[in-house]
Amino acid sequence: MKIPSGHSFYGQEVGVLVFRGKSPRIPGDAGHAASFGYPVRYQIVDCGFMDLVEGSGETLEKLRQACKQLREEGIRGVVADCGLVSLYQRELGEELLFVGSSLCQIPVIWQMIGHSGVIGVITGHSGLLRESHLRHSGWREEMELAIQGMENQPHFSEVVIRGEGSLDPARMEAEVIAAAQELQAQIPGLRAVVLECSNLATYSRAVSEALGLPVFDTISAANLMAYGLCPPHYC
């Protein structure tokens, strides 16, 4: 195999778009490099998550430029650190492999559960996750969803939404489990859960064990893309 020249560094196939913020990031979160079982390259996008709620041409251009920079450095697939980037899934996916949100797994999960039951979505703020974010991720009306927000959980609101204070992982885990259990109590037909907010992926295992259900997140979506980019050798 020949190795092409033209880059200043090698060994990374996946890039991660991160947005300016102050929230601590720990393993499991896409903003922490140890969350991935392979090397990743980070690229900061100069906007905050609130710029992703409605969407704009300016925000799209910033995302395009960030992806272009990564592509020029040899990156072949990009994952976004905020699920609200799903608004731009199609435009950015036209240029390279792109995961704009963990929500893009919803159509596959719907197939996995035999078009039956309900997929739960735990989001950072239920008031900010719009139908447009779901549609751009591939969701359609026949895919039954139930949305649960984290905005009423005090520690999550303080650390993630307002960007204040210090992260207490045990306290955050307890709040995520509480939100997940509230969702399960309200939806008897719940079959699987998607954690939309990348800050929540740290707690996927805890949620799965608490509910007895499969849980998907930003890292599971990134891993699927990474596998496609570099499948393992078996012989």
PyMOL commands that set and color helices and strands:
alter all, ss='L'
color gray80, all
select helices_A, chain A and resi 33-35+49-52+57-72+83-93+102-112+131-136+154-161+169-186+198-211+218-229
alter helices_A, ss='H'
color red, helices_A
select strands_A, chain A and resi 14-19+40-45+77-80+97-99+118-123+145-149+190-195+215-216
alter strands_A, ss='S'
color yellow, strands_A
deselect
rebuild
show_as cartoon
